[in-house]
Amino acid sequence: MLDLVIRNGQVVTPHGVGAWDVGIQGESIAAVAAPGALAADRGMDATGKIVVPGGVDPHCHLAHAIMSHPEEPSETMGPEDDTRGMAFGGTTTHLDFCYVRPGGEIQPVLEQRAARWNASSYVDYSFHITLCGALDLKVFDQIGDAVKAGYPSFKAFTTNILPPHPKRPGNRLDFGRIHYAMERIAAAGGVLAVHGEDEDVVQFNYEKFRAEGRMGGENMYLVHSKLSEQLAFHRTITLARATGCAVYFVHTSASEGVTEIGEARADGLPVYGETLHQYACFNAEHYKTPRGFCSHTYPSLKFPEDQAALWRGLVDSPLSTLATDEYPTPLALKLKGKTIEDVTGGNTGAEARMGIGYTEGVVKRRMSLERFAAITSTNAAKIFGLYPKKGAIAPGSDADIVFIDPSVRKTLTKDDFHVSDYSPWEGWQVQGWPVMTMLRGKVIMENGRLLGDTRDGRLVARKVDARVLKRPAC
């Protein structure tokens, strides 16, 4: 006898969409079967709902030092605040970052980060390892041990996103060290996530715009330019081709980035691309509105033609994931910066990700439900070694399940969100919204009520399937 059977829903599985029953035993999915085939102690009626795997957000920065105001150090909101929104929004697993800087080593940084998350997250989690600055070469010898310990993903910035400041540590990893890291990551069975912008172009643009007195933040898209993304993506892919390393480009923002990813995948390279729902839904004209910086994250919003390319990449290919670059702050801090040198990046987007993705993708652009589940959950789980534990409604997978109610039609207000005192999605019209979130068999949100707590989230060990590392597998 099963603990629970979900009945009467439109269920999205790895094998297609159908009116199946989903049986749950303990924390796992035990069976997906024809209606009426499963017996359980209790049932859950999903009539009229779309049943999808719990969302996987592969790109979050919680409890993270804010870089835009180095004279006034502060941090983004922590997991105890932000993952509440994830629970409401249908995300059941998130990947954050730990930063290894010169003088540091991987294992102590991982331990410190894990301790910060312990008993502080409503949803499950893990961490990418960000390699920053002029790292001692011995740090790269620790990559293999990190992969064996369940942390197979690493990150590199190809630029410092802001100008140098004595109180702001740089994040950029030079291309010599990126090449060195790729060799070791490929050998160990890992993947490298890349923030791809050209350092020379970005820093020259800061210098040029400063000299011209064009300091308004509305010029951000000209500093963090389309050309910068194209150059960095192309150079990174060249190194990936030479080393055999799997590469994942975070927050692709421009049509040029989409093209570079598509061409690499057409050549059979294990190259993957992520974009953000704010990049797909807003463009650079939005910076000129009173609260336009609420939708800024680095690199920058671009042009309508870039939005169209991003949506084509999400609905069909070559993009693999819809993420957030979550960087939650209060509204006052988000709008404190006014210039190209002090606007705060990131936003509180994780709670809205599944709902916006459904409305804009499925409803407006006829994205299939299978593709919706892929870009919001399954592909991230595969690329970063969570699959099939996460990212699937299938026997043996964790019972991470979300109900989306397609009958919900509303204009979002601040009251629809549960993290900060603002959302960049206030005023956005949606059709379809998450109404139930289950984490490992426990309902943590139902019909607008939070039922979970910060002790529910667990650190998840990961291992990337070799097929993901050898060719474009998703």
C-alpha positions in Angstrom: 0.0 0.0 0.0 1.4 3.4 -1.1 1.4 6.4 1.2 -0.2 8.7 -1.4 -1.5 8.7 -5.0 -1.9 11.8 -7.1 -4.9 11.4 -9.4 -6.7 13.1 -12.2 -3.9 15.5 -13.2 -2.2 16.1 -16.6 1.2 14.6 -15.6 4.5 15.5 -17.4 6.9 12.6 -17.3 10.2 11.8 -19.2 8.1 9.7 -21.5 5.4 12.3 -22.3 2.3 13.9 -21.0 -0.7 11.8 -19.9 -3.5 11.3 -17.4 -1.5 9.0 -15.1 -1.6 8.4 -11.4 1.5 9.1 -9.5 2.2 6.9 -6.5 4.5 8.1 -3.6 6.1 6.0 -0.9 8.0 7.9 1.7 10.1 10.6 0.0 10.2 9.0 -3.5 8.0 8.4 -6.4 7.2 4.7 -6.4 5.1 4.4 -9.6 3.5 6.2 -12.5 0.6 4.1 -13.7 -2.7 4.1 -15.5 -5.7 5.8 -13.7 -7.1 3.6 -11.0 -4.1 1.1 -11.0 -2.6 2.2 -7.7 -3.9 1.9 -4.1 -2.8 4.2 -1.3 -3.6 5.3 2.2 -4.7 8.7 0.9 -5.3 10.4 -2.4 -4.6 13.9 -3.8 -6.9 15.2 -6.5 -5.2 17.1 -9.3 -8.2 17.7 -11.4 -7.6 20.6 -13.8 -4.0 20.9 -12.8 -0.8 20.3 -14.7 1.6 18.1 -12.7 5.3 18.9 -13.3 8.6 18.0 -11.6 9.7 20.4 -9.0 11.7 23.3 -10.4 15.5 23.3 -10.4 17.0 26.8 -10.3 20.7 26.4 -11.3 21.8 30.0 -10.6 21.3 31.8 -7.2 23.3 34.2 -5.1 21.9 34.1 -1.6 23.8 35.5 1.5 26.2 36.9 -1.1 28.3 40.1 -0.8 26.9 43.0 -2.7 29.4 44.3 -5.1 27.9 47.6 -6.3 28.4 49.6 -3.1 31.9 48.6 -1.8 32.0 51.5 0.7 28.9 50.1 2.4 29.3 46.4 2.7 26.1 44.3 2.8 24.7 41.0 1.7 21.8 39.7 -0.3 19.0 37.9 1.6 19.9 34.5 2.9 18.3 31.1 2.2 16.0 31.4 5.2 14.3 34.3 3.4 14.6 33.6 -0.3 13.8 29.9 -0.4 10.4 30.8 1.1 9.7 32.3 -2.3 11.0 29.3 -4.1 8.5 27.1 -2.2 5.7 29.4 -3.1 6.8 29.5 -6.7 7.4 25.8 -7.4 11.2 25.5 -7.1 12.3 22.6 -5.0 16.0 22.6 -5.6 18.5 25.5 -6.1 22.2 25.8 -6.8 24.1 28.6 -5.2 27.8 29.4 -5.2 30.9 29.4 -3.0 33.8 31.6 -4.0 37.4 30.5 -3.8 39.7 33.5 -3.9 43.5 33.8 -3.8 44.8 32.4 -0.5 41.8 30.1 -0.1 41.1 26.5 -0.8 38.1 24.6 -2.0 37.2 22.3 0.9 37.1 25.0 3.7 35.0 27.3 1.5 32.5 24.5 0.8 32.2 23.6 4.5 31.6 27.2 5.4 28.9 27.6 2.8 27.2 24.4 3.7 27.2 25.4 7.4 25.4 28.7 6.4 22.7 26.7 4.6 22.2 24.0 7.3 18.6 24.2 8.7 18.1 27.4 6.8 16.5 26.4 3.5 12.9 25.5 2.7 14.1 23.6 -0.4 17.0 21.3 -1.4 20.3 22.8 -2.5 23.9 22.4 -3.6 26.8 24.7 -4.6 28.9 25.5 -7.7 32.5 26.3 -6.9 33.5 29.7 -8.3 37.2 30.1 -9.1 38.2 33.7 -8.8 41.3 35.8 -9.5 45.0 34.8 -9.5 44.5 31.5 -7.8 47.6 29.5 -6.8 47.9 26.5 -9.1 47.6 24.1 -6.2 43.9 25.0 -5.9 43.2 23.5 -9.3 44.7 20.2 -8.0 41.7 20.1 -5.6 39.1 20.0 -8.4 39.1 16.2 -8.6 38.5 15.8 -4.9 35.6 18.3 -5.1 34.0 16.3 -7.9 34.3 13.1 -5.9 32.7 14.8 -2.9 29.6 15.5 -4.9 30.4 19.0 -6.2 31.0 18.5 -10.0 30.3 22.1 -11.2 32.6 25.1 -11.2 32.2 28.7 -12.4 34.5 31.2 -14.0 34.0 34.9 -14.8 35.8 36.0 -17.9 35.4 39.6 -16.8 35.1 41.8 -13.7 31.6 43.1 -14.2 32.4 46.4 -12.4 35.5 48.7 -12.6 38.3 48.0 -10.1 37.9 49.3 -6.6 40.2 48.8 -3.6 37.4 47.5 -1.5 35.9 45.2 -4.1 37.7 41.9 -4.9 37.7 40.9 -8.5 36.0 37.8 -9.8 37.7 37.4 -13.1 39.7 34.2 -13.9 42.2 34.8 -16.7 41.9 32.6 -19.7 45.2 30.8 -18.9 43.7 29.6 -15.6 40.3 28.9 -17.3 42.2 26.6 -19.7 44.0 25.0 -16.8 40.8 24.5 -14.9 39.0 23.0 -18.0 41.7 20.4 -18.3 41.2 19.2 -14.7 37.4 19.6 -14.8 37.1 17.5 -17.9 39.4 14.8 -16.5 37.4 14.7 -13.2 33.9 14.5 -14.8 32.7 18.0 -14.1 31.2 21.0 -16.0 32.3 24.6 -16.1 29.7 27.3 -15.8 30.9 30.6 -17.5 29.9 34.2 -17.1 31.0 35.2 -20.6 32.0 38.8 -21.3 35.2 40.2 -22.7 37.2 42.0 -20.1 39.0 44.3 -22.4 35.8 45.5 -24.0 33.8 45.9 -20.8 36.6 47.8 -18.9 37.3 50.0 -21.9 33.6 50.8 -22.2 33.6 51.9 -18.5 36.6 54.1 -19.2 35.1 55.6 -22.4 31.7 56.3 -21.0 33.3 57.9 -17.9 35.3 60.2 -20.1 32.3 61.1 -22.1 30.2 61.8 -19.0 27.6 59.2 -20.0 27.3 57.6 -16.6 23.6 57.0 -16.4 22.6 53.4 -15.7 20.4 53.3 -18.7 23.6 53.0 -20.7 24.4 49.6 -19.1 23.6 47.7 -22.3 26.2 49.6 -24.2 28.9 48.9 -21.6 28.0 45.2 -21.2 27.5 44.9 -25.0 26.4 42.3 -27.4 29.9 42.2 -28.9 31.4 41.5 -25.5 29.2 38.4 -25.1 30.0 37.1 -28.5 33.8 37.5 -28.1 33.9 35.8 -24.7 31.6 32.9 -25.8 33.6 32.2 -28.9 36.9 32.3 -27.0 35.5 30.0 -24.3 34.2 27.5 -26.8 37.6 27.4 -28.5 39.1 26.3 -25.1 36.3 23.8 -24.5 37.0 22.3 -27.9 40.7 22.0 -27.1 40.1 20.4 -23.7 36.9 18.4 -24.1 35.4 20.2 -21.2 31.6 20.6 -20.9 30.6 24.2 -20.7 27.4 25.9 -19.4 27.0 29.6 -20.3 25.0 31.4 -17.6 22.6 34.2 -18.3 22.9 34.3 -22.1 21.5 37.8 -23.0 22.2 38.4 -26.7 21.3 36.7 -30.0 25.1 36.4 -30.6 25.4 34.2 -27.5 22.5 32.0 -28.7 24.2 31.7 -32.1 27.6 30.7 -30.6 26.0 28.1 -28.4 23.9 26.7 -31.3 27.0 26.4 -33.6 29.0 24.7 -30.9 26.2 22.2 -30.2 25.8 21.5 -34.0 29.5 20.5 -33.9 28.7 18.0 -31.2 30.3 19.9 -28.3 28.9 19.5 -24.8 27.9 23.2 -24.6 24.8 24.4 -22.8 23.1 27.7 -22.5 21.0 29.4 -19.8 18.9 32.5 -20.0 16.9 34.4 -17.5 13.2 35.2 -17.6 14.0 39.0 -17.2 16.2 38.9 -20.2 13.5 37.2 -22.3 10.7 39.5 -21.0 12.4 43.0 -20.7 14.7 44.9 -23.0 17.1 47.9 -22.6 14.3 50.5 -23.0 13.0 49.3 -19.6 16.0 50.9 -17.9 14.5 54.3 -18.7 11.3 53.6 -16.6 11.1 54.7 -12.9 11.8 51.2 -11.6 13.6 49.9 -14.6 16.8 48.9 -12.7 14.6 46.3 -10.8 15.0 44.0 -13.9 18.8 44.6 -14.3 21.3 41.9 -13.8 24.7 41.5 -15.4 25.5 41.5 -18.2 22.5 43.6 -19.2 19.1 43.7 -20.8 19.5 44.0 -24.6 17.2 44.6 -27.6 13.8 43.2 -28.8 15.6 41.1 -31.4 17.7 39.5 -28.6 14.5 38.7 -26.7 13.1 37.0 -29.7 16.3 34.9 -30.1 16.2 33.9 -26.4 12.6 32.8 -26.7 13.3 30.8 -29.9 16.2 29.2 -28.0 14.0 28.3 -25.1 11.0 27.0 -27.0 13.0 24.9 -29.4 16.8 25.1 -29.1 19.7 25.6 -28.4 19.1 27.0 -24.9 18.7 24.4 -22.2 17.5 26.2 -19.0 15.5 29.1 -17.7 17.2 30.4 -14.5 17.1 33.6 -12.4 20.6 34.8 -11.2 18.7 35.3 -8.0 20.2 38.2 -6.0 17.5 39.3 -3.5 17.7 42.7 -1.9 15.2 45.3 -0.6 13.8 47.7 -3.1 15.7 50.7 -1.6 19.0 49.0 -2.1 18.1 47.7 -5.6 17.3 51.3 -6.7 20.1 53.0 -4.8 22.5 52.9 -7.7 21.9 55.3 -10.6 25.1 55.0 -12.7 26.8 52.3 -14.8 29.2 51.8 -11.9 26.8 51.3 -9.0 23.5 49.8 -10.2 22.9 46.6 -8.3 22.5 43.5 -10.4 20.3 40.5 -9.9 16.7 40.5 -8.6 14.1 38.6 -6.7 13.0 36.4 -9.6 12.9 32.8 -8.3 9.4 32.9 -7.0 8.1 34.1 -10.4 10.2 31.8 -12.6 7.8 28.9 -13.0 4.7 31.0 -13.4 6.3 33.5 -15.8 7.9 30.6 -17.8 4.5 28.9 -18.1 2.6 32.0 -19.2 5.2 33.4 -21.6 6.3 30.0 -22.9 3.4 27.6 -22.9 0.5 30.0 -23.2 1.9 32.7 -25.4 4.4 30.8 -27.5 3.0 27.3 -27.6 5.9 25.7 -25.8 5.2 22.0 -25.2 4.7 20.9 -21.6 7.6 18.5 -22.0 9.8 21.4 -23.0 8.5 23.6 -20.2 9.5 20.9 -17.7 12.9 20.5 -19.4 13.9 24.2 -19.2 12.6 24.7 -15.7 13.7 21.4 -14.1 14.9 18.4 -16.1 17.8 19.9 -18.1 19.4 21.7 -15.1 19.1 18.5 -13.1 20.9 16.6 -16.0 23.6 19.1 -16.6 24.6 19.5 -13.0 24.3 15.9 -11.8 21.0 15.8 -10.0 19.1 13.7 -12.5 17.2 11.4 -12.1 16.9 12.0 -8.4 15.7 15.5 -9.3 14.0 16.8 -12.4 11.6 13.9 -13.3 8.3 12.4 -12.3 9.5 8.8 -12.6 9.8 5.8 -10.3 12.8 6.2 -8.0 13.0 10.0 -8.3 12.4 12.2 -5.3 8.8 13.1 -4.9 9.4 16.8 -5.9 6.1 17.7 -7.6 4.4 20.9 -8.5 0.8 21.6 -9.5 0.3 24.4 -12.0 -3.3 25.7 -12.2 -3.8 26.9 -15.8 -7.1 28.5 -14.9 -5.4 31.2 -12.7 -5.6 34.5 -14.5 -4.4 37.6 -12.7 -2.2 40.7 -12.7 0.6 40.2 -10.2 0.9 42.5 -7.3 3.4 42.8 -4.4 1.0 40.7 -2.3 1.7 37.7 -4.6 5.3 37.6 -3.5 6.9 36.5 -0.2 10.6 37.5 -0.2 11.3 41.2 -0.5 9.3 44.4 -0.5 9.2 44.4 -4.3 9.2 42.1 -7.3 10.1 43.1 -10.8 7.1 41.2 -11.9 4.5 43.5 -10.2 2.0 44.4 -12.9 2.7 41.4 -15.1 -0.3 39.5 -16.3 -0.2 35.7 -16.0 -2.2 32.8 -17.0 -1.3 29.7 -14.9 0.5 29.7 -11.6 1.9 27.1 -9.1 -0.7 26.2 -6.4 1.0 23.2 -4.8 4.7 22.4 -4.1 5.8 19.0 -2.7 9.4 18.4 -1.6 10.4 14.7 -1.2 6.8 13.8 -0.5 6.0 16.6 1.9 3.6 19.4 0.8 5.5 22.6 1.6 3.0 25.0 -0.1 -0.6 24.6 -1.0 -3.1 27.2 -2.2 -1.0 30.1 -1.0 -0.2 28.7 2.4 3.4 27.9 3.4 3.5 24.5 5.1 7.2 23.8 5.1 10.0 25.2 7.2 13.7 25.8 6.9 14.7 22.4 8.2 13.1 20.7 5.1 15.9 21.6 2.7 18.9 19.2 2.4 22.3 19.4 0.7 22.3 17.1 -2.3 25.3 15.3 -3.6 25.7 15.3 -7.4 27.4 13.3 -10.2 27.1 14.3 -13.9 26.3 11.5 -16.3 29.1 10.9 -18.8 26.7 11.4 -21.7 26.1 15.0 -20.6 29.9 15.6 -20.6 30.5 14.1 -24.1 27.9 15.7 -26.3 24.9 18.1 -26.1 22.6 15.7 -24.3 19.8 18.1 -23.4 
